[in-house]
Amino acid sequence: MYIEIFNEREQRTLQIEFAGTSVKDLLTHLKLNPEAFLVVRNNEVITEEETLQDQDKIELLSVISGG
Protein backbone atom coordinates (compact mmCIF):
# COMPACT_ATOMS: atom_id res chain seq x y z
CA MET A 1 0.00 0.00 0.00
CA TYR A 2 1.01 3.62 -0.40
CA ILE A 3 0.78 6.19 2.39
CA GLU A 4 1.23 9.94 2.02
CA ILE A 5 2.98 11.48 5.01
CA PHE A 6 3.38 15.14 5.88
CA ASN A 7 6.12 15.59 8.47
CA GLU A 8 5.52 18.90 10.24
CA ARG A 9 9.02 18.91 11.74
CA GLU A 10 10.69 18.64 8.32
CA GLN A 11 7.96 20.56 6.45
CA ARG A 12 7.83 18.00 3.65
CA THR A 13 5.47 15.45 2.21
CA LEU A 14 6.51 11.94 1.23
CA GLN A 15 4.64 9.13 -0.44
CA ILE A 16 6.00 5.79 0.70
CA GLU A 17 5.30 2.17 -0.07
CA PHE A 18 4.35 0.54 3.20
CA ALA A 19 3.87 -3.14 3.99
CA GLY A 20 2.68 -2.78 7.59
CA THR A 21 -0.85 -2.32 8.87
CA SER A 22 -0.81 -0.09 11.96
CA VAL A 23 0.37 3.35 12.98
CA LYS A 24 2.91 1.65 15.24
CA ASP A 25 4.27 -0.27 12.22
CA LEU A 26 4.53 3.00 10.29
CA LEU A 27 6.46 4.78 13.05
CA THR A 28 8.80 1.80 13.37
CA HIS A 29 9.29 1.77 9.58
CA LEU A 30 10.16 5.49 9.66
CA LYS A 31 12.43 4.99 12.72
CA LEU A 32 10.49 7.58 14.71
CA ASN A 33 9.90 7.65 18.45
CA PRO A 34 6.11 7.29 19.00
CA GLU A 35 6.33 9.56 22.06
CA ALA A 36 7.72 12.42 19.96
CA PHE A 37 4.85 12.61 17.44
CA LEU A 38 1.09 12.86 17.21
CA VAL A 39 -0.31 11.03 14.21
CA VAL A 40 -3.27 12.70 12.50
CA ARG A 41 -5.61 11.34 9.82
CA ASN A 42 -8.62 13.33 8.56
CA ASN A 43 -8.01 16.00 11.23
CA GLU A 44 -8.24 13.42 14.04
CA VAL A 45 -5.42 12.20 16.25
CA ILE A 46 -5.13 8.42 15.91
CA THR A 47 -3.48 5.87 18.19
CA GLU A 48 -0.66 3.45 17.49
CA GLU A 49 -3.20 0.61 17.25
CA GLU A 50 -5.19 2.21 14.39
CA THR A 51 -5.16 0.34 11.09
CA LEU A 52 -3.93 2.23 8.05
CA GLN A 53 -5.46 1.93 4.59
CA ASP A 54 -3.99 2.32 1.11
CA GLN A 55 -3.80 5.99 0.08
CA ASP A 56 -4.20 7.32 3.66
CA LYS A 57 -2.89 10.84 4.18
CA ILE A 58 -1.10 11.10 7.50
CA GLU A 59 0.31 14.13 9.30
CA LEU A 60 3.12 13.70 11.82
CA LEU A 61 3.02 16.54 14.35
CA SER A 62 5.86 17.11 16.79
CA VAL A 63 5.01 16.89 20.46
CA ILE A 64 6.35 19.97 22.21
CA SER A 65 6.74 20.26 25.95
CA GLY A 66 8.05 23.08 27.99
CA GLY A 67 7.87 24.70 31.31
N, C-alpha and C positions, 0 to 999 in steps of 0.2 A: 504494500500500500504506500501511498505518497501522503506526506503530511507537510503542510506549510507552517513554518514557525517564524514568528516575529520575536526577536530577542531585544527587549527594551534596553538592556545594558549596552549592547553593541550597536543598537539602532540599525539593524539590518534584518532582512527577511530571507529565509532559506526554504527551499523545497527539498525534502529528503525522502529517500526510499527507506521504509521502516518495516521491519519484519515482526516487531513486537505487537502487543495488544493493549497495554495499559500505559497510563501516564508514568508510572514508576519505571517501566521498561524504556520509555522514551528518555527520561532523565538519565538513566543509566547509560543508554546508547550515546547520549550527548556528553557524558562524563560531567554532569552537573550535580551539585549538592542540592537535594530536595528541600533542605531547610533554607536555602538562599533564594528560592524563587516561588512565586505564586504562578500557577498555571491557569490560564483563562481560555475558555471556549465559548463563543456566542455571548460575550459580556458576562459570563458567570465563572467564578472560581471553581475549579474542579479538583478532586482529590487524587492521590496517587493510585487509587483503586479503580478509577474511571476507565472504561474501555474506549479506545480511540477507533475511529472509522476512517476509511480511505477518503482523502481529500479534506480532512478536518483542517481548520485554520486555528492555530494555537498561538497565544501570546505568552511569553515568559517575562514576568515582571519581577524586578529585583525587590527583595525584602530589605527594608531599611529600618534600622533601629538606632536610637540615639537617647541621649539623656540630658 
